[in-house]
Amino acid sequence: MNSELLYVFGTGNATVTNLYNTCFALRDGDEYFMVDAGGGNGILKILDNMQVPLEHIHHIFVTHAHTDHVLGIVWMVRMIATKMKKDQYVGDAYIYCHSELIETIRTLCRLTIQDKFYNMIGNRIHLEEVKDGETRHILSYDVTFFDIHSTKLKQFGFTLTLNNGRKLTCAGDEPYNPVCEKYVRGSDWLLHEAFCLYAERDIWKPYEKHHSTVKDACELAESLGIPNLVLWHTEDSNVAGRERLYKSEGKRYYSGNIYVPDDESLIAL
């Protein structure tokens, strides 16, 4: 069976200037299951560069309401609604999120886009509430959403089984909470934040922001026996050296495969 592809749109944390904010998609045939959209209209250029047509994005999951995850959704709604108005988008669009996010997304769109586009929400653009532990059939995946038990703002992650039989889990952008073990354990792929190197924790102060270091993420993946670990949601002080440095530190604590992708890259799953 051919490998499935993870489309990495952005890999930076909230305050980066040399990267785009972390967001991504799973490609399933000709369709995409998109997760977050970053913090601005930069997502549109990335989609164009990676040849991901808006017309083939019908399902988007928004993890939480921080600016670097939710503001790009306004642009996705606007551009999808524009294509709908021009009869260039077949079918409806579905945006999945937890209950507290629905009104946030609706309000952001109401305040920032024209009524003719905003009014597509509830018509052909649907805001779909998902609950902790709920499974939805999206494209060919059964996606189980779960509360990551954030200490800052309500946030959901998800887990699913790929068409090739491997389990993939997105743990959000905060440190793993052991109460989520039933969703994370047994994963073949773990998508996890790594704000910075453990060696640079005094510079970036990840723990004050309730984020992980490379060491923390790698120790977690090792303890759960996860063979493939994707590290992102990072600082961007040394983009050129980031992969080498993160892998070098990570390999001290983890025996599996470490991926530190660039923006606009692909990972075969």
Protein Blocks (a to p, Z undefined) as FASTA:
>chain_A
ZZdddddfbfcdfkbckbccddddddehjbccdedjbjbjklmmmmmmnopafklmcbdc
dfblcfklmmmmmmmmmmmmmmmmnopagcjddddddfklmmmmmmmmmmmpcfklmmmg
oplmccddddehiacdehjbccddddehiakbgcdddddddfkopacddebjadcdfklm
mmmgopabdcdddfbafklmmmnommlnopadfklmmmmmmmnopabdcdehiafkbmml
mmmmmmmmmmmmocbdcddddehiacdZZ
